[in-house]
Amino acid sequence: MSVTGFAFANPQPSPDDFNTFDPQDVYADSGITTTPVTEAIPAPWKNPPVMALSDVLGSAVVQQIQKSGEIVFHSAGDTGGIKEPSHQFAVGDALSADSNGKDYGSGRAAFLFHLGDVVYYFGQERYYYDQFYDPYRDYAGSIFAIPGNHDGVLFASEPVQYSLQPFYQNFCSKQPTKDPSAKGFARTTMTQPGVYFTLNAPFVKIIGLYSNTSETTGVINGGAAGTQQASFLLAQLQAAATQRAAKGSDPFALVIAVHHPPFTISSQHFPSPQMLQDIDTACKAAGIWPDLVLSGHAHLYERYTRVMASDGRAIPYLVAGNGGYFNLSAVRTGQNGALPKTGVAGTDGKGNKLTLEAYNDKVYGFLRLTVNASSISCEALGVDETTDAVSTIDSFTLDLQKHVVSAGIAAKKRGKKTKPAPASRKNVSSTSRARPRQRKKRK
């Protein structure tokens, strides 16, 4: 247990055990149908809902990260391993292995930021063991999360008082505790101040939003969702702008995380133009734009570059919804089944250039992001469940001063970049990372 009272990985690694799951749980709720409606958002237990990474890892660890000159973190969405848990466990094992043998000066991830849909289909407490605590039992880091639509949507007989109650209990407790769902696993609950919140960490500020329960488009403001989240977003953006302008302030990247993607080519999901408009409106009012936007919901990997007409800055928009849910989303095809073409510039309907840079709808995986004072580097990593190899399916670097995106990863403290293989749904580079143990295969 850490000095702050949190526990993460089990003391000793253990093999996957998803082949022992109760079939009733594995196929849980697949026959239930419900019509999602926009719901009220549970109020944060602290206002403003802002937390620091040091609240969880302690000041000594944060000082190590600051001294290293960069922070590494993971991100993934749509991980709930309903029906076919092997995919989620493969990604979970790869996440755990990615920090093995590393310290914060050599690339150890400080945390995992989950992009929503932690459990399927209706966010019940009973599935947190199978779909959260067990798959990440060996992940030696903190896990923060924003809810996805399946974490909040309710059906009539679900035994909870309000939408998101199980999510709130596991991620928004006032103190780190052992939730009954964890059973024998070491991990304690997370202490986010609300389901929407800001995480302040060295070199990066992440504003996490809840885009409600719709299976189609995301909603962050108005109607039953209320206006408090939009007010929170504006206030946090204004605070970020003030912080950046302050003399002597440490540089940081600004990241917005929201479950529903502003842009997607998924054949089973939709972009969210009104949600994007609400975010853009707040950014314009505050005079600051995010450096990066992270989303899930669509069950594939996608990367877009949006170039703002106002000042020419490039903003990457990532969809990382391939974290473990059994049904990967195929992409929408054109005439005669033509696949989308990458690298072809279009527009976002608002006068800004939008380019689909890369996508992959065949591989499960996660993001590995490295942020320092001058850049964000991102690797989209895919997991081969047959060989256990972890390979780069896409990578890029964003220059935080020039606001331009280039292919490849900037080497630490050097200008040299490593170029990935051309990113597409069929192209996976040969670079792999060893994993520590074989998984038990589902019978």
Secondary structure, DSSP 4 states (H G I P E B T S, - for coil): --TTS---S-SS-----GGGS-HHHHTTTTT--------PPPPPSSSS-EEETHHHH-HHHHHHHHHHTEEEEEEE------S-HHHHHHHHHHHHHHTTT--TTTT---EEEE-S--SSSS--GGGHIIIIITTTTT--SEEEE---HHHH---TT---SSTTHHHHHHHB-SS----GGGTT--PPPPB-SSSSEEEEETTEEEEEE---S-SSS---SSGGG-SHHHHHHHHHHHHHHHHHHSTTPPP-EEEEEESS-SS--BSS----HHHHHHHHHHHHHHT---SEEEE-SSSSEEEEEEE-TTT--EEEEEEE--SS-S-PPPBP--GGGPPPPTT-EEE-SSS-EEEEEEEESS-EEEEEEEEESSEEEEEEEEE-TTT--EEEEEEEEEETTTTEEEESEEPTTSS-EEPPPPPSSS---S-B---SSPPPPP-
